[in-house]
Amino acid sequence: MMVKKMFPEINKVYFMDTYTLIHILSGKGSIEVDFKNYGDWKDKAIYLEKGQYIKFLSEDFCIRKIEFPDKEKFQNSEIRVLFKHLISLGYINLMECEDCQRYLSDTIFSDQASDILDVSSKQWFWQNPFHASKDEYQIIFDIKDVIDKEFSNHLTNTELVSLINEKGYNAQALIKNKVGLSVKSLLGNKRLTEGQKEIAFTNKSIQEISYDLGYKDAAYFNRVFKNNIGQTPLEFRESFDYKNRDLFTQDILELLKTHHEQERSLEFYAQKMHLSVKALSKKVRHKMNTSLGQLIRLELIHTAKTMLLEDETILAVSQKLNFEEPNHFSRFFKHYVGLSPSEFKNKKYNL
């Protein structure tokens, strides 16, 4: 096992060569994993599978990166739930897991540090994100294993479901009920993500990529990609441009960091970037895979959480963030965090 403390470069793509735990020690801003943007990473241990990437959209991050080279460990069917993501980023909420916090703070450089995986898998099942039994989870992740193995083999959805059902699973009903997606959607999402990686990180032709992904018609792949991503494959390749790492992302995040407490209008940030609101919104969407409004909200929530954990009053936080009334701030916080400010503060003391 290898443990590193890192200060990652802004907007640099870090590829995962092994199963990896990312623990963000400090920093402010968003991260990007496999073309999805995440701002709610605080107090979480993030698990990434081989072949994924992470990108830090701010320059002040400090992280602990823990690599697990032991392949046998990942044959454990309970460990895979940490790494084999179904619809979003895999993580453990450290605010709800004292054992995880202890391992990460006290024993991470010991020979027993890999026990964090066992502790985390127990916590993941306790969090129970899809409200399923352990047996149902094993079936769900067996299905995901089949999709990850077969997604590029030119299988139709019917053939894929038949392959899964050979194992005795009622795949369609279970996935739809617990995950909220069809098997077809999971297959399509896997193909789309792998397609984005091939387009962004290789020089392969679009025709070659479409065939590798199981599409027999490159024109059809272009239509599917454009309908889901909002750009053609070639437009996406040009806009991602991961080698040059242009300064647009850094510039907009610096503006948000400086002004989010007082300014929430899209017009303000568009004027500062010398763009129209429409042009800025489109560029943010293409460069950062999120909306400008979402970035503003993430900055507000991050500042609010930091102040609440430092025992600032709800009144002080609402005034700092320029809400007209404390109850307006409380409603905003509850809507996006799922807890009221008081409940969030109380969780700090009830661990």
Secondary structure as the mmCIF struct_conf table of DSSP 4:
data_model
#
loop_
_struct_conf.conf_type_id
_struct_conf.id
_struct_conf.beg_label_comp_id
_struct_conf.beg_label_asym_id
_struct_conf.beg_label_seq_id
_struct_conf.end_label_comp_id
_struct_conf.end_label_asym_id
_struct_conf.end_label_seq_id
STRN STRN1 MET A 2 MET A 6
HELX_LH_PP_P HELX_LH_PP_P1 PRO A 8 GLU A 9
STRN STRN2 ILE A 10 ILE A 10
TURN_TY1_P TURN_TY1_P1 ASN A 11 ASN A 11
STRN STRN3 VAL A 13 PHE A 15
BEND BEND1 ASP A 17 THR A 18
STRN STRN4 TYR A 19 SER A 26
BEND BEND2 GLY A 29 GLY A 29
STRN STRN5 ILE A 31 VAL A 33
TURN_TY1_P TURN_TY1_P2 ASP A 34 PHE A 35
STRN STRN6 LYS A 36 TYR A 38
TURN_TY1_P TURN_TY1_P3 LYS A 42 ASP A 43
STRN STRN7 LYS A 44 LEU A 48
TURN_TY1_P TURN_TY1_P4 LYS A 50 GLY A 51
STRN STRN8 TYR A 53 PHE A 56
BEND BEND3 LEU A 57 GLU A 59
STRN STRN9 CYS A 62 PHE A 68
HELX_RH_3T_P HELX_RH_3T_P1 LYS A 71 GLN A 75
BEND BEND4 ASN A 76 ASN A 76
TURN_TY1_P TURN_TY1_P5 SER A 77 ILE A 79
HELX_RH_AL_P HELX_RH_AL_P1 ARG A 80 PHE A 83
BEND BEND5 LYS A 84 LYS A 84
BEND BEND6 LEU A 86 SER A 88
STRN STRN10 GLY A 90 ASN A 93
HELX_RH_3T_P HELX_RH_3T_P2 LEU A 94 GLU A 96
HELX_RH_AL_P HELX_RH_AL_P2 GLU A 98 ASP A 106
BEND BEND7 THR A 107 THR A 107
TURN_TY1_P TURN_TY1_P6 ILE A 108 PHE A 109
BEND BEND8 SER A 110 SER A 110
TURN_TY1_P TURN_TY1_P7 ASP A 111 SER A 114
HELX_RH_AL_P HELX_RH_AL_P3 ASP A 115 GLN A 127
TURN_TY1_P TURN_TY1_P8 PRO A 129 PHE A 130
HELX_RH_AL_P HELX_RH_AL_P4 LYS A 134 GLU A 150
TURN_TY1_P TURN_TY1_P9 PHE A 151 SER A 152
BEND BEND9 ASN A 153 ASN A 153
HELX_RH_AL_P HELX_RH_AL_P5 ASN A 157 ASN A 165
TURN_TY1_P TURN_TY1_P10 GLU A 166 GLY A 168
HELX_RH_AL_P HELX_RH_AL_P6 ALA A 171 LYS A 178
TURN_TY1_P TURN_TY1_P11 VAL A 179 VAL A 179
BEND BEND10 GLY A 180 LEU A 181
HELX_RH_AL_P HELX_RH_AL_P7 VAL A 183 PHE A 201
HELX_RH_AL_P HELX_RH_AL_P8 ILE A 206 ASP A 212
TURN_TY1_P TURN_TY1_P12 LEU A 213 GLY A 214
BEND BEND11 LYS A 216 LYS A 216
HELX_RH_AL_P HELX_RH_AL_P9 ALA A 218 ILE A 229
BEND BEND12 GLY A 230 GLN A 231
HELX_RH_AL_P HELX_RH_AL_P10 PRO A 233 PHE A 240
TURN_TY1_P TURN_TY1_P13 TYR A 242 ASN A 244
BEND BEND13 LEU A 247 LEU A 247
HELX_RH_AL_P HELX_RH_AL_P11 PHE A 248 HIS A 259
TURN_TY1_P TURN_TY1_P14 HIS A 260 GLN A 262
HELX_RH_AL_P HELX_RH_AL_P12 LEU A 266 LYS A 272
TURN_TY1_P TURN_TY1_P15 MET A 273 HIS A 274
BEND BEND14 LEU A 275 LEU A 275
HELX_RH_AL_P HELX_RH_AL_P13 VAL A 277 MET A 288
BEND BEND15 ASN A 289 THR A 290
HELX_RH_AL_P HELX_RH_AL_P14 LEU A 292 LEU A 309
TURN_TY1_P TURN_TY1_P16 GLU A 310 ASP A 311
HELX_RH_AL_P HELX_RH_AL_P15 ILE A 314 LYS A 320
TURN_TY1_P TURN_TY1_P17 LEU A 321 ASN A 322
BEND BEND16 GLU A 324 GLU A 325
HELX_RH_AL_P HELX_RH_AL_P16 PRO A 326 VAL A 337
BEND BEND17 GLY A 338 LEU A 339
HELX_RH_AL_P HELX_RH_AL_P17 PRO A 341 TYR A 349
#
